[in-house]
Amino acid sequence: MSPFPGNDGPIDFSDVTGGGTTSGGPRTYVVKKGDSLSKIAKEMYGDVKLWKKIFEANKATIKNPDLIKVGQELIIPD
């Protein structure tokens, strides 16, 4: 019997994707339309000035910090 009311079958986790860790390791972020490194820094760190931290962690894939691409996966360091 399920611990959730109205659900007597097994719990289906098939639509669950990804997941965070509590290990304190780097996260990733997928660039969306309208994003910039400063906007991502504001969302992830609460401070637009930390965009350089994201840029430095992704120098292998970002040549120009003003030209990030939709769908690009970025490493977000702690």
mmCIF file of the N, C-alpha and C atoms, coordinates in Angstrom:
data_MODEL
# 
_entry.id   MODEL 
# 
loop_
_atom_site.group_PDB 
_atom_site.id 
_atom_site.type_symbol 
_atom_site.label_atom_id 
_atom_site.label_alt_id 
_atom_site.label_comp_id 
_atom_site.label_asym_id 
_atom_site.label_entity_id 
_atom_site.label_seq_id 
_atom_site.pdbx_PDB_ins_code 
_atom_site.Cartn_x 
_atom_site.Cartn_y 
_atom_site.Cartn_z 
_atom_site.occupancy 
_atom_site.B_iso_or_equiv 
_atom_site.pdbx_formal_charge 
_atom_site.auth_seq_id 
_atom_site.auth_comp_id 
_atom_site.auth_asym_id 
_atom_site.auth_atom_id 
_atom_site.pdbx_PDB_model_num 
ATOM 1   N N  . MET A 1 1  ? 0.840  -1.181 0.000   1.00 0.00 ? 1  MET A N  1 
ATOM 2   C CA . MET A 1 1  ? 0.000  0.000  0.000   1.00 0.00 ? 1  MET A CA 1 
ATOM 3   C C  . MET A 1 1  ? 0.892  1.254  0.000   1.00 0.00 ? 1  MET A C  1 
ATOM 4   N N  . SER A 1 2  ? 0.534  2.196  -0.848  1.00 0.00 ? 2  SER A N  1 
ATOM 5   C CA . SER A 1 2  ? 1.308  3.424  -0.972  1.00 0.00 ? 2  SER A CA 1 
ATOM 6   C C  . SER A 1 2  ? 1.082  4.350  0.217   1.00 0.00 ? 2  SER A C  1 
ATOM 7   N N  . PRO A 1 3  ? 2.117  5.088  0.635   1.00 0.00 ? 3  PRO A N  1 
ATOM 8   C CA . PRO A 1 3  ? 1.940  6.058  1.717   1.00 0.00 ? 3  PRO A CA 1 
ATOM 9   C C  . PRO A 1 3  ? 1.191  7.307  1.265   1.00 0.00 ? 3  PRO A C  1 
ATOM 10  N N  . PHE A 1 4  ? 0.915  7.406  -0.045  1.00 0.00 ? 4  PHE A N  1 
ATOM 11  C CA . PHE A 1 4  ? 0.232  8.574  -0.587  1.00 0.00 ? 4  PHE A CA 1 
ATOM 12  C C  . PHE A 1 4  ? -1.237 8.256  -0.805  1.00 0.00 ? 4  PHE A C  1 
ATOM 13  N N  . PRO A 1 5  ? -2.146 9.032  -0.232  1.00 0.00 ? 5  PRO A N  1 
ATOM 14  C CA . PRO A 1 5  ? -3.584 8.779  -0.391  1.00 0.00 ? 5  PRO A CA 1 
ATOM 15  C C  . PRO A 1 5  ? -3.987 8.769  -1.859  1.00 0.00 ? 5  PRO A C  1 
ATOM 16  N N  . GLY A 1 6  ? -4.840 7.825  -2.223  1.00 0.00 ? 6  GLY A N  1 
ATOM 17  C CA . GLY A 1 6  ? -5.341 7.737  -3.587  1.00 0.00 ? 6  GLY A CA 1 
ATOM 18  C C  . GLY A 1 6  ? -4.389 7.060  -4.542  1.00 0.00 ? 6  GLY A C  1 
ATOM 19  N N  . ASN A 1 7  ? -3.259 6.572  -4.077  1.00 0.00 ? 7  ASN A N  1 
ATOM 20  C CA . ASN A 1 7  ? -2.295 5.906  -4.950  1.00 0.00 ? 7  ASN A CA 1 
ATOM 21  C C  . ASN A 1 7  ? -1.938 4.573  -4.311  1.00 0.00 ? 7  ASN A C  1 
ATOM 22  N N  . ASP A 1 8  ? -2.625 3.517  -4.761  1.00 0.00 ? 8  ASP A N  1 
ATOM 23  C CA . ASP A 1 8  ? -2.378 2.204  -4.183  1.00 0.00 ? 8  ASP A CA 1 
ATOM 24  C C  . ASP A 1 8  ? -1.352 1.408  -4.973  1.00 0.00 ? 8  ASP A C  1 
ATOM 25  N N  . GLY A 1 9  ? -0.887 1.945  -6.109  1.00 0.00 ? 9  GLY A N  1 
ATOM 26  C CA . GLY A 1 9  ? 0.100  1.244  -6.922  1.00 0.00 ? 9  GLY A CA 1 
ATOM 27  C C  . GLY A 1 9  ? 1.498  1.718  -6.590  1.00 0.00 ? 9  GLY A C  1 
ATOM 28  N N  . PRO A 1 10 ? 2.460  1.159  -7.294  1.00 0.00 ? 10 PRO A N  1 
ATOM 29  C CA . PRO A 1 10 ? 3.841  1.598  -7.077  1.00 0.00 ? 10 PRO A CA 1 
ATOM 30  C C  . PRO A 1 10 ? 4.019  3.038  -7.549  1.00 0.00 ? 10 PRO A C  1 
ATOM 31  N N  . ILE A 1 11 ? 4.929  3.731  -6.950  1.00 0.00 ? 11 ILE A N  1 
ATOM 32  C CA . ILE A 1 11 ? 5.207  5.119  -7.321  1.00 0.00 ? 11 ILE A CA 1 
ATOM 33  C C  . ILE A 1 11 ? 6.033  5.125  -8.592  1.00 0.00 ? 11 ILE A C  1 
ATOM 34  N N  . ASP A 1 12 ? 5.608  5.950  -9.570  1.00 0.00 ? 12 ASP A N  1 
ATOM 35  C CA . ASP A 1 12 ? 6.276  6.024  -10.863 1.00 0.00 ? 12 ASP A CA 1 
ATOM 36  C C  . ASP A 1 12 ? 7.229  7.211  -10.886 1.00 0.00 ? 12 ASP A C  1 
ATOM 37  N N  . PHE A 1 13 ? 8.528  6.933  -10.963 1.00 0.00 ? 13 PHE A N  1 
ATOM 38  C CA . PHE A 1 13 ? 9.536  7.987  -11.037 1.00 0.00 ? 13 PHE A CA 1 
ATOM 39  C C  . PHE A 1 13 ? 10.093 8.148  -12.449 1.00 0.00 ? 13 PHE A C  1 
ATOM 40  N N  . SER A 1 14 ? 9.401  7.623  -13.462 1.00 0.00 ? 14 SER A N  1 
ATOM 41  C CA . SER A 1 14 ? 9.931  7.628  -14.819 1.00 0.00 ? 14 SER A CA 1 
ATOM 42  C C  . SER A 1 14 ? 10.079 9.031  -15.405 1.00 0.00 ? 14 SER A C  1 
ATOM 43  N N  . ASP A 1 15 ? 9.327  10.011 -14.885 1.00 0.00 ? 15 ASP A N  1 
ATOM 44  C CA . ASP A 1 15 ? 9.429  11.365 -15.426 1.00 0.00 ? 15 ASP A CA 1 
ATOM 45  C C  . ASP A 1 15 ? 10.419 12.237 -14.660 1.00 0.00 ? 15 ASP A C  1 
ATOM 46  N N  . VAL A 1 16 ? 11.124 11.654 -13.719 1.00 0.00 ? 16 VAL A N  1 
ATOM 47  C CA . VAL A 1 16 ? 12.106 12.403 -12.942 1.00 0.00 ? 16 VAL A CA 1 
ATOM 48  C C  . VAL A 1 16 ? 13.416 12.462 -13.722 1.00 0.00 ? 16 VAL A C  1 
ATOM 49  N N  . THR A 1 17 ? 13.932 13.658 -13.893 1.00 0.00 ? 17 THR A N  1 
ATOM 50  C CA . THR A 1 17 ? 15.195 13.815 -14.601 1.00 0.00 ? 17 THR A CA 1 
ATOM 51  C C  . THR A 1 17 ? 16.172 14.575 -13.728 1.00 0.00 ? 17 THR A C  1 
ATOM 52  N N  . GLY A 1 18 ? 17.420 14.258 -13.892 1.00 0.00 ? 18 GLY A N  1 
ATOM 53  C CA . GLY A 1 18 ? 18.466 14.974 -13.176 1.00 0.00 ? 18 GLY A CA 1 
ATOM 54  C C  . GLY A 1 18 ? 18.345 14.823 -11.681 1.00 0.00 ? 18 GLY A C  1 
ATOM 55  N N  . GLY A 1 19 ? 18.885 15.776 -11.011 1.00 0.00 ? 19 GLY A N  1 
ATOM 56  C CA . GLY A 1 19 ? 18.841 15.758 -9.559  1.00 0.00 ? 19 GLY A CA 1 
ATOM 57  C C  . GLY A 1 19 ? 20.046 16.472 -9.022  1.00 0.00 ? 19 GLY A C  1 
ATOM 58  N N  . GLY A 1 20 ? 19.867 17.101 -7.924  1.00 0.00 ? 20 GLY A N  1 
ATOM 59  C CA . GLY A 1 20 ? 20.964 17.823 -7.311  1.00 0.00 ? 20 GLY A CA 1 
ATOM 60  C C  . GLY A 1 20 ? 21.725 16.939 -6.352  1.00 0.00 ? 20 GLY A C  1 
ATOM 61  N N  . THR A 1 21 ? 22.856 17.443 -5.968  1.00 0.00 ? 21 THR A N  1 
ATOM 62  C CA . THR A 1 21 ? 23.633 16.743 -4.955  1.00 0.00 ? 21 THR A CA 1 
ATOM 63  C C  . THR A 1 21 ? 23.880 17.700 -3.810  1.00 0.00 ? 21 THR A C  1 
ATOM 64  N N  . THR A 1 22 ? 24.142 17.147 -2.683  1.00 0.00 ? 22 THR A N  1 
ATOM 65  C CA . THR A 1 22 ? 24.456 17.984 -1.531  1.00 0.00 ? 22 THR A CA 1 
ATOM 66  C C  . THR A 1 22 ? 25.954 17.957 -1.249  1.00 0.00 ? 22 THR A C  1 
ATOM 67  N N  . SER A 1 23 ? 26.712 17.450 -2.219  1.00 0.00 ? 23 SER A N  1 
ATOM 68  C CA . SER A 1 23 ? 28.149 17.315 -2.010  1.00 0.00 ? 23 SER A CA 1 
ATOM 69  C C  . SER A 1 23 ? 28.894 18.641 -2.133  1.00 0.00 ? 23 SER A C  1 
ATOM 70  N N  . GLY A 1 24 ? 28.219 19.662 -2.632  1.00 0.00 ? 24 GLY A N  1 
ATOM 71  C CA . GLY A 1 24 ? 28.871 20.943 -2.775  1.00 0.00 ? 24 GLY A CA 1 
ATOM 72  C C  . GLY A 1 24 ? 29.694 21.056 -4.051  1.00 0.00 ? 24 GLY A C  1 
ATOM 73  N N  . GLY A 1 25 ? 29.546 20.108 -4.953  1.00 0.00 ? 25 GLY A N  1 
ATOM 74  C CA . GLY A 1 25 ? 30.275 20.137 -6.218  1.00 0.00 ? 25 GLY A CA 1 
ATOM 75  C C  . GLY A 1 25 ? 29.647 21.119 -7.186  1.00 0.00 ? 25 GLY A C  1 
ATOM 76  N N  . PRO A 1 26 ? 30.270 21.305 -8.350  1.00 0.00 ? 26 PRO A N  1 
ATOM 77  C CA . PRO A 1 26 ? 29.728 22.241 -9.324  1.00 0.00 ? 26 PRO A CA 1 
ATOM 78  C C  . PRO A 1 26 ? 28.386 21.772 -9.877  1.00 0.00 ? 26 PRO A C  1 
ATOM 79  N N  . ARG A 1 27 ? 27.563 22.729 -10.221 1.00 0.00 ? 27 ARG A N  1 
ATOM 80  C CA . ARG A 1 27 ? 26.267 22.471 -10.846 1.00 0.00 ? 27 ARG A CA 1 
ATOM 81  C C  . ARG A 1 27 ? 26.393 22.782 -12.327 1.00 0.00 ? 27 ARG A C  1 
ATOM 82  N N  . THR A 1 28 ? 25.345 22.489 -13.072 1.00 0.00 ? 28 THR A N  1 
ATOM 83  C CA . THR A 1 28 ? 25.310 22.874 -14.474 1.00 0.00 ? 28 THR A CA 1 
ATOM 84  C C  . THR A 1 28 ? 24.066 23.711 -14.728 1.00 0.00 ? 28 THR A C  1 
ATOM 85  N N  . TYR A 1 29 ? 24.121 24.461 -15.807 1.00 0.00 ? 29 TYR A N  1 
ATOM 86  C CA . TYR A 1 29 ? 23.013 25.324 -16.205 1.00 0.00 ? 29 TYR A CA 1 
ATOM 87  C C  . TYR A 1 29 ? 22.928 25.289 -17.718 1.00 0.00 ? 29 TYR A C  1 
ATOM 88  N N  . VAL A 1 30 ? 21.723 25.131 -18.244 1.00 0.00 ? 30 VAL A N  1 
ATOM 89  C CA . VAL A 1 30 ? 21.523 25.145 -19.696 1.00 0.00 ? 30 VAL A CA 1 
ATOM 90  C C  . VAL A 1 30 ? 21.022 26.537 -20.085 1.00 0.00 ? 30 VAL A C  1 
ATOM 91  N N  . VAL A 1 31 ? 21.738 27.170 -20.991 1.00 0.00 ? 31 VAL A N  1 
ATOM 92  C CA . VAL A 1 31 ? 21.443 28.539 -21.418 1.00 0.00 ? 31 VAL A CA 1 
ATOM 93  C C  . VAL A 1 31 ? 20.088 28.584 -22.130 1.00 0.00 ? 31 VAL A C  1 
ATOM 94  N N  . LYS A 1 32 ? 19.266 29.571 -21.711 1.00 0.00 ? 32 LYS A N  1 
ATOM 95  C CA . LYS A 1 32 ? 17.961 29.801 -22.322 1.00 0.00 ? 32 LYS A CA 1 
ATOM 96  C C  . LYS A 1 32 ? 18.000 31.108 -23.121 1.00 0.00 ? 32 LYS A C  1 
ATOM 97  N N  . LYS A 1 33 ? 17.016 31.279 -23.994 1.00 0.00 ? 33 LYS A N  1 
ATOM 98  C CA . LYS A 1 33 ? 16.913 32.502 -24.784 1.00 0.00 ? 33 LYS A CA 1 
ATOM 99  C C  . LYS A 1 33 ? 16.849 33.706 -23.844 1.00 0.00 ? 33 LYS A C  1 
ATOM 100 N N  . GLY A 1 34 ? 17.642 34.711 -24.134 1.00 0.00 ? 34 GLY A N  1 
ATOM 101 C CA . GLY A 1 34 ? 17.662 35.931 -23.334 1.00 0.00 ? 34 GLY A CA 1 
ATOM 102 C C  . GLY A 1 34 ? 18.667 35.912 -22.192 1.00 0.00 ? 34 GLY A C  1 
ATOM 103 N N  . ASP A 1 35 ? 19.340 34.775 -21.992 1.00 0.00 ? 35 ASP A N  1 
ATOM 104 C CA . ASP A 1 35 ? 20.326 34.680 -20.916 1.00 0.00 ? 35 ASP A CA 1 
ATOM 105 C C  . ASP A 1 35 ? 21.612 35.420 -21.259 1.00 0.00 ? 35 ASP A C  1 
ATOM 106 N N  . SER A 1 36 ? 22.285 35.864 -20.228 1.00 0.00 ? 36 SER A N  1 
ATOM 107 C CA . SER A 1 36 ? 23.639 36.400 -20.316 1.00 0.00 ? 36 SER A CA 1 
ATOM 108 C C  . SER A 1 36 ? 24.371 35.841 -19.100 1.00 0.00 ? 36 SER A C  1 
ATOM 109 N N  . LEU A 1 37 ? 25.687 35.918 -19.100 1.00 0.00 ? 37 LEU A N  1 
ATOM 110 C CA . LEU A 1 37 ? 26.432 35.414 -17.944 1.00 0.00 ? 37 LEU A CA 1 
ATOM 111 C C  . LEU A 1 37 ? 26.059 36.179 -16.675 1.00 0.00 ? 37 LEU A C  1 
ATOM 112 N N  . SER A 1 38 ? 25.830 37.487 -16.784 1.00 0.00 ? 38 SER A N  1 
ATOM 113 C CA . SER A 1 38 ? 25.455 38.257 -15.596 1.00 0.00 ? 38 SER A CA 1 
ATOM 114 C C  . SER A 1 38 ? 24.058 37.878 -15.103 1.00 0.00 ? 38 SER A C  1 
ATOM 115 N N  . LYS A 1 39 ? 23.143 37.602 -16.018 1.00 0.00 ? 39 LYS A N  1 
ATOM 116 C CA . LYS A 1 39 ? 21.795 37.177 -15.625 1.00 0.00 ? 39 LYS A CA 1 
ATOM 117 C C  . LYS A 1 39 ? 21.845 35.810 -14.938 1.00 0.00 ? 39 LYS A C  1 
ATOM 118 N N  . ILE A 1 40 ? 22.657 34.908 -15.469 1.00 0.00 ? 40 ILE A N  1 
ATOM 119 C CA . ILE A 1 40 ? 22.821 33.587 -14.861 1.00 0.00 ? 40 ILE A CA 1 
ATOM 120 C C  . ILE A 1 40 ? 23.471 33.721 -13.485 1.00 0.00 ? 40 ILE A C  1 
ATOM 121 N N  . ALA A 1 41 ? 24.470 34.597 -13.380 1.00 0.00 ? 41 ALA A N  1 
ATOM 122 C CA . ALA A 1 41 ? 25.134 34.823 -12.087 1.00 0.00 ? 41 ALA A CA 1 
ATOM 123 C C  . ALA A 1 41 ? 24.144 35.356 -11.055 1.00 0.00 ? 41 ALA A C  1 
ATOM 124 N N  . LYS A 1 42 ? 23.270 36.251 -11.466 1.00 0.00 ? 42 LYS A N  1 
ATOM 125 C CA . LYS A 1 42 ? 22.245 36.789 -10.565 1.00 0.00 ? 42 LYS A CA 1 
ATOM 126 C C  . LYS A 1 42 ? 21.337 35.661 -10.086 1.00 0.00 ? 42 LYS A C  1 
ATOM 127 N N  . GLU A 1 43 ? 20.918 34.789 -11.012 1.00 0.00 ? 43 GLU A N  1 
ATOM 128 C CA . GLU A 1 43 ? 20.027 33.679 -10.669 1.00 0.00 ? 43 GLU A CA 1 
ATOM 129 C C  . GLU A 1 43 ? 20.710 32.644 -9.770  1.00 0.00 ? 43 GLU A C  1 
ATOM 130 N N  . MET A 1 44 ? 21.965 32.327 -10.071 1.00 0.00 ? 44 MET A N  1 
ATOM 131 C CA . MET A 1 44 ? 22.645 31.253 -9.359  1.00 0.00 ? 44 MET A CA 1 
ATOM 132 C C  . MET A 1 44 ? 23.311 31.709 -8.057  1.00 0.00 ? 44 MET A C  1 
ATOM 133 N N  . TYR A 1 45 ? 23.819 32.941 -8.047  1.00 0.00 ? 45 TYR A N  1 
ATOM 134 C CA . TYR A 1 45 ? 24.571 33.434 -6.892  1.00 0.00 ? 45 TYR A CA 1 
ATOM 135 C C  . TYR A 1 45 ? 23.920 34.628 -6.184  1.00 0.00 ? 45 TYR A C  1 
ATOM 136 N N  . GLY A 1 46 ? 22.971 35.267 -6.876  1.00 0.00 ? 46 GLY A N  1 
ATOM 137 C CA . GLY A 1 46 ? 22.374 36.467 -6.306  1.00 0.00 ? 46 GLY A CA 1 
ATOM 138 C C  . GLY A 1 46 ? 23.204 37.714 -6.524  1.00 0.00 ? 46 GLY A C  1 
ATOM 139 N N  . ASP A 1 47 ? 24.205 37.646 -7.420  1.00 0.00 ? 47 ASP A N  1 
ATOM 140 C CA . ASP A 1 47 ? 25.099 38.784 -7.652  1.00 0.00 ? 47 ASP A CA 1 
ATOM 141 C C  . ASP A 1 47 ? 25.568 38.783 -9.105  1.00 0.00 ? 47 ASP A C  1 
ATOM 142 N N  . VAL A 1 48 ? 25.169 39.800 -9.872  1.00 0.00 ? 48 VAL A N  1 
ATOM 143 C CA . VAL A 1 48 ? 25.536 39.863 -11.291 1.00 0.00 ? 48 VAL A CA 1 
ATOM 144 C C  . VAL A 1 48 ? 27.038 39.957 -11.506 1.00 0.00 ? 48 VAL A C  1 
ATOM 145 N N  . LYS A 1 49 ? 27.748 40.497 -10.517 1.00 0.00 ? 49 LYS A N  1 
ATOM 146 C CA . LYS A 1 49 ? 29.197 40.685 -10.666 1.00 0.00 ? 49 LYS A CA 1 
ATOM 147 C C  . LYS A 1 49 ? 29.980 39.377 -10.686 1.00 0.00 ? 49 LYS A C  1 
ATOM 148 N N  . LEU A 1 50 ? 29.335 38.277 -10.341 1.00 0.00 ? 50 LEU A N  1 
ATOM 149 C CA . LEU A 1 50 ? 30.034 36.982 -10.318 1.00 0.00 ? 50 LEU A CA 1 
ATOM 150 C C  . LEU A 1 50 ? 30.003 36.263 -11.669 1.00 0.00 ? 50 LEU A C  1 
ATOM 151 N N  . TRP A 1 51 ? 29.645 36.988 -12.737 1.00 0.00 ? 51 TRP A N  1 
ATOM 152 C CA . TRP A 1 51 ? 29.610 36.377 -14.069 1.00 0.00 ? 51 TRP A CA 1 
ATOM 153 C C  . TRP A 1 51 ? 30.991 35.867 -14.475 1.00 0.00 ? 51 TRP A C  1 
ATOM 154 N N  . LYS A 1 52 ? 32.041 36.543 -14.022 1.00 0.00 ? 52 LYS A N  1 
ATOM 155 C CA . LYS A 1 52 ? 33.407 36.139 -14.384 1.00 0.00 ? 52 LYS A CA 1 
ATOM 156 C C  . LYS A 1 52 ? 33.743 34.751 -13.833 1.00 0.00 ? 52 LYS A C  1 
ATOM 157 N N  . LYS A 1 53 ? 33.175 34.409 -12.688 1.00 0.00 ? 53 LYS A N  1 
ATOM 158 C CA . LYS A 1 53 ? 33.383 33.092 -12.096 1.00 0.00 ? 53 LYS A CA 1 
ATOM 159 C C  . LYS A 1 53 ? 32.840 32.006 -13.037 1.00 0.00 ? 53 LYS A C  1 
ATOM 160 N N  . ILE A 1 54 ? 31.673 32.259 -13.605 1.00 0.00 ? 54 ILE A N  1 
ATOM 161 C CA . ILE A 1 54 ? 31.079 31.314 -14.558 1.00 0.00 ? 54 ILE A CA 1 
ATOM 162 C C  . ILE A 1 54 ? 31.912 31.271 -15.832 1.00 0.00 ? 54 ILE A C  1 
ATOM 163 N N  . PHE A 1 55 ? 32.327 32.436 -16.307 1.00 0.00 ? 55 PHE A N  1 
ATOM 164 C CA . PHE A 1 55 ? 33.156 32.510 -17.515 1.00 0.00 ? 55 PHE A CA 1 
ATOM 165 C C  . PHE A 1 55 ? 34.461 31.728 -17.340 1.00 0.00 ? 55 PHE A C  1 
ATOM 166 N N  . GLU A 1 56 ? 35.136 31.938 -16.229 1.00 0.00 ? 56 GLU A N  1 
ATOM 167 C CA . GLU A 1 56 ? 36.412 31.252 -15.981 1.00 0.00 ? 56 GLU A CA 1 
ATOM 168 C C  . GLU A 1 56 ? 36.236 29.727 -15.956 1.00 0.00 ? 56 GLU A C  1 
ATOM 169 N N  . ALA A 1 57 ? 35.140 29.257 -15.396 1.00 0.00 ? 57 ALA A N  1 
ATOM 170 C CA . ALA A 1 57 ? 34.887 27.813 -15.300 1.00 0.00 ? 57 ALA A CA 1 
ATOM 171 C C  . ALA A 1 57 ? 34.535 27.195 -16.647 1.00 0.00 ? 57 ALA A C  1 
ATOM 172 N N  . ASN A 1 58 ? 34.179 28.048 -17.626 1.00 0.00 ? 58 ASN A N  1 
ATOM 173 C CA . ASN A 1 58 ? 33.726 27.552 -18.926 1.00 0.00 ? 58 ASN A CA 1 
ATOM 174 C C  . ASN A 1 58 ? 34.564 28.072 -20.092 1.00 0.00 ? 58 ASN A C  1 
ATOM 175 N N  . LYS A 1 59 ? 35.790 28.518 -19.809 1.00 0.00 ? 59 LYS A N  1 
ATOM 176 C CA . LYS A 1 59 ? 36.654 29.082 -20.858 1.00 0.00 ? 59 LYS A CA 1 
ATOM 177 C C  . LYS A 1 59 ? 36.889 28.123 -22.022 1.00 0.00 ? 59 LYS A C  1 
ATOM 178 N N  . ALA A 1 60 ? 36.829 26.830 -21.770 1.00 0.00 ? 60 ALA A N  1 
ATOM 179 C CA . ALA A 1 60 ? 37.057 25.859 -22.841 1.00 0.00 ? 60 ALA A CA 1 
ATOM 180 C C  . ALA A 1 60 ? 35.941 25.904 -23.888 1.00 0.00 ? 60 ALA A C  1 
ATOM 181 N N  . THR A 1 61 ? 34.741 26.329 -23.487 1.00 0.00 ? 61 THR A N  1 
ATOM 182 C CA . THR A 1 61 ? 33.618 26.351 -24.429 1.00 0.00 ? 61 THR A CA 1 
ATOM 183 C C  . THR A 1 61 ? 33.103 27.749 -24.733 1.00 0.00 ? 61 THR A C  1 
ATOM 184 N N  . ILE A 1 62 ? 33.492 28.746 -23.942 1.00 0.00 ? 62 ILE A N  1 
ATOM 185 C CA . ILE A 1 62 ? 33.071 30.128 -24.194 1.00 0.00 ? 62 ILE A CA 1 
ATOM 186 C C  . ILE A 1 62 ? 34.310 30.940 -24.559 1.00 0.00 ? 62 ILE A C  1 
ATOM 187 N N  . LYS A 1 63 ? 34.366 31.383 -25.799 1.00 0.00 ? 63 LYS A N  1 
ATOM 188 C CA . LYS A 1 63 ? 35.498 32.213 -26.225 1.00 0.00 ? 63 LYS A CA 1 
ATOM 189 C C  . LYS A 1 63 ? 35.234 33.693 -25.945 1.00 0.00 ? 63 LYS A C  1 
ATOM 190 N N  . ASN A 1 64 ? 33.967 34.101 -26.091 1.00 0.00 ? 64 ASN A N  1 
ATOM 191 C CA . ASN A 1 64 ? 33.569 35.484 -25.871 1.00 0.00 ? 64 ASN A CA 1 
ATOM 192 C C  . ASN A 1 64 ? 32.419 35.476 -24.857 1.00 0.00 ? 64 ASN A C  1 
ATOM 193 N N  . PRO A 1 65 ? 32.579 36.100 -23.702 1.00 0.00 ? 65 PRO A N  1 
ATOM 194 C CA . PRO A 1 65 ? 31.528 36.053 -22.683 1.00 0.00 ? 65 PRO A CA 1 
ATOM 195 C C  . PRO A 1 65 ? 30.216 36.716 -23.104 1.00 0.00 ? 65 PRO A C  1 
ATOM 196 N N  . ASP A 1 66 ? 30.256 37.508 -24.163 1.00 0.00 ? 66 ASP A N  1 
ATOM 197 C CA . ASP A 1 66 ? 29.035 38.143 -24.666 1.00 0.00 ? 66 ASP A CA 1 
ATOM 198 C C  . ASP A 1 66 ? 28.294 37.258 -25.671 1.00 0.00 ? 66 ASP A C  1 
ATOM 199 N N  . LEU A 1 67 ? 28.879 36.115 -26.019 1.00 0.00 ? 67 LEU A N  1 
ATOM 200 C CA . LEU A 1 67 ? 28.278 35.241 -27.031 1.00 0.00 ? 67 LEU A CA 1 
ATOM 201 C C  . LEU A 1 67 ? 28.084 33.822 -26.503 1.00 0.00 ? 67 LEU A C  1 
ATOM 202 N N  . ILE A 1 68 ? 27.093 33.658 -25.626 1.00 0.00 ? 68 ILE A N  1 
ATOM 203 C CA . ILE A 1 68 ? 26.746 32.309 -25.192 1.00 0.00 ? 68 ILE A CA 1 
ATOM 204 C C  . ILE A 1 68 ? 25.545 31.858 -26.026 1.00 0.00 ? 68 ILE A C  1 
ATOM 205 N N  . LYS A 1 69 ? 25.409 30.553 -26.190 1.00 0.00 ? 69 LYS A N  1 
ATOM 206 C CA . LYS A 1 69 ? 24.402 30.016 -27.104 1.00 0.00 ? 69 LYS A CA 1 
ATOM 207 C C  . LYS A 1 69 ? 23.296 29.296 -26.353 1.00 0.00 ? 69 LYS A C  1 
ATOM 208 N N  . VAL A 1 70 ? 22.061 29.465 -26.845 1.00 0.00 ? 70 VAL A N  1 
ATOM 209 C CA . VAL A 1 70 ? 20.919 28.751 -26.295 1.00 0.00 ? 70 VAL A CA 1 
ATOM 210 C C  . VAL A 1 70 ? 21.188 27.257 -26.370 1.00 0.00 ? 70 VAL A C  1 
ATOM 211 N N  . GLY A 1 71 ? 20.945 26.548 -25.276 1.00 0.00 ? 71 GLY A N  1 
ATOM 212 C CA . GLY A 1 71 ? 21.173 25.117 -25.228 1.00 0.00 ? 71 GLY A CA 1 
ATOM 213 C C  . GLY A 1 71 ? 22.553 24.731 -24.724 1.00 0.00 ? 71 GLY A C  1 
ATOM 214 N N  . GLN A 1 72 ? 23.444 25.694 -24.647 1.00 0.00 ? 72 GLN A N  1 
ATOM 215 C CA . GLN A 1 72 ? 24.805 25.429 -24.162 1.00 0.00 ? 72 GLN A CA 1 
ATOM 216 C C  . GLN A 1 72 ? 24.751 25.086 -22.682 1.00 0.00 ? 72 GLN A C  1 
ATOM 217 N N  . GLU A 1 73 ? 25.459 24.043 -22.271 1.00 0.00 ? 73 GLU A N  1 
ATOM 218 C CA . GLU A 1 73 ? 25.502 23.634 -20.869 1.00 0.00 ? 73 GLU A CA 1 
ATOM 219 C C  . GLU A 1 73 ? 26.735 24.241 -20.213 1.00 0.00 ? 73 GLU A C  1 
ATOM 220 N N  . LEU A 1 74 ? 26.507 25.000 -19.163 1.00 0.00 ? 74 LEU A N  1 
ATOM 221 C CA . LEU A 1 74 ? 27.591 25.678 -18.463 1.00 0.00 ? 74 LEU A CA 1 
ATOM 222 C C  . LEU A 1 74 ? 27.826 25.041 -17.100 1.00 0.00 ? 74 LEU A C  1 
ATOM 223 N N  . ILE A 1 75 ? 29.061 25.020 -16.679 1.00 0.00 ? 75 ILE A N  1 
ATOM 224 C CA . ILE A 1 75 ? 29.404 24.606 -15.332 1.00 0.00 ? 75 ILE A CA 1 
ATOM 225 C C  . ILE A 1 75 ? 29.236 25.822 -14.423 1.00 0.00 ? 75 ILE A C  1 
ATOM 226 N N  . ILE A 1 76 ? 28.544 25.622 -13.319 1.00 0.00 ? 76 ILE A N  1 
ATOM 227 C CA . ILE A 1 76 ? 28.352 26.696 -12.336 1.00 0.00 ? 76 ILE A CA 1 
ATOM 228 C C  . ILE A 1 76 ? 29.131 26.303 -11.092 1.00 0.00 ? 76 ILE A C  1 
ATOM 229 N N  . PRO A 1 77 ? 30.320 26.871 -10.924 1.00 0.00 ? 77 PRO A N  1 
ATOM 230 C CA . PRO A 1 77 ? 31.144 26.502 -9.758  1.00 0.00 ? 77 PRO A CA 1 
ATOM 231 C C  . PRO A 1 77 ? 30.538 27.021 -8.456  1.00 0.00 ? 77 PRO A C  1 
ATOM 232 N N  . ASP A 1 78 ? 30.955 26.418 -7.351  1.00 0.00 ? 78 ASP A N  1 
ATOM 233 C CA . ASP A 1 78 ? 30.485 26.865 -6.031  1.00 0.00 ? 78 ASP A CA 1 
ATOM 234 C C  . ASP A 1 78 ? 31.015 28.242 -5.720  1.00 0.00 ? 78 ASP A C  1 
# 
